[in-house]
Amino acid sequence: MKNLLGGKGAGLAEMTNLKISVPPGFTITTDACVEYYRQKKAFPRGMWDQALQCLKKVERSMGARFGDPSSPLLVSVRSGARASMPGMMDTVLNVGLTERTVEGLAAKTRNERFAQDSYRRFITMFGSIVMGVGREHFEE
């Protein structure tokens, strides 16, 4: 299973099979990742639709919707690999926060500071990990 799902994905699948409570989510297989790179960073046929279907299941499970300002679903995007690479794989937290959804998070949690700090951390992680902007640009 680790060869197909990566270490983190396999671990979460195993815990789910053992009836250990884990947050709802889904794993994109290592085969899909290999195909993505083989196709010069293009999604394999049907992968986007499958990911959207899986996201809808997570939305139903959590009672929140991705992009919904009144009840925003926030997700973590975690990388995994077939082989363990501590410190080499990045995670982006709070995916789903926007200028609109941060207001919904503040209202839902009744904590404006928490919501704004979560949004700040998302922007920092997304900017540095996904867009390649140096972390030093986010430190003031």
N, C-alpha and C positions, 0 to 999 in steps of 0.2 A: 504494500500500500504506500510506503514511503517513496518508492520510485515514481509512483503516479501522482501523489498529492504533495510531495515535499514533507519535510520533517514536521512542521507546524500543522499542516493540513491533516497528515496521518495521525498525529497526536490528538487533534480535535475529533477526528472521526472515531478513533478508538475510545475516547472518553464518552462520546455520544452512544456508541455501541454498548458501553458498560453502564449506561443510564446515569452518568455523571452529568450534572447540570453545566452546560456551557452556553454562552450567548448564541443566539441564532446567527447563521451566516452560511456562506458557501465557499468552496474552494475551486479555483480555476486550475485545471490539471497541468502538470509539467509538460505533457504532450501538447496541450494547447499553446503553451508558452514557446515550445520549440517550433511549432508550426507558425506562430506569430512572427518569429524572427526569420524563419525560412521564407516567409512571404514578404520580407522587407518591411516589417513592422505594420502589417495589415492583419486585422482580425480574421481568423479562420471563418469560413462560411458557417453561419448560424450561431457563432459564439456570442455576438452582441445580444441577439434575441434570447438566448439561454440565460445570459447574465441578468437581463431585465426581468425574466420570469422568476429567477431566484431572488432578485431584489424585492419583487412583489410579495413573495412568501415571507421574507424578513419583515416587510412592512406590516403584513397581516399579523404576524407573530408579536410584533412590538406595539401595534396600535398607533403607528406613526407613519408619515409618508415622506419620502425623500423630496426635498424642496418645498414642503408645505410650511408656510410661515407660522401657522397656528400650532402645528404638532410635528416639528421637524424630526426626521430620522437621521441620526448621525451614525456613520460607520467608520471603522478602521480598515485601512488597506494595508495588509501585512504581506511582505514578500517571504517566500520560502524556497527552498532548494532541495534537491535530492540528497546532497551532501551538506553536513553542518558547516556553516561559515559564520561563527560568532562575530558580531560587530560589523559584518559586511552587508547585511541585508537591512533595508530601511523600512520604517513604518510611517504612514501618514494617518494621524488621528483626526477626528472631528470632521471627516469628509461629509459635506452636506451643509456646513455653515456658510451662509452668505450674509450680505447686508440685511436681507429680509428675514432670514431664518434665525439670525442671532437675536432679533427682537422676540421671536416666538420662544426661543430657549430661555431668555431672561424672564418672560412672563410665566412660563411653565415652572421654572425653578424659583421664581421670586428672588433672583440674585443676578442683578445686572453685571456686577463685577465678574462673577464666575463666567457668565455668558461671553462677555467681551474678552476675558483672558483666554477662554477656549478658542474664540475666533482668532485672536492674535497668534496663539500657538499653531492653529491650522495654517494660517497664512505663512508663518515661518517655515513649517515643515513642507508645505506644498512648494513654496518658493525655492527652498534649498534643494529638496530631494527631486521634485518633478521638473522644475524649471532651471535648476542649476545655478541659482543666484547664491552668491556667497553668504554664509550665515552672518558674517560681520555686518551686512547691510540691514540686519534686523535687530541689532543689539543696542540701539540707542533709545 
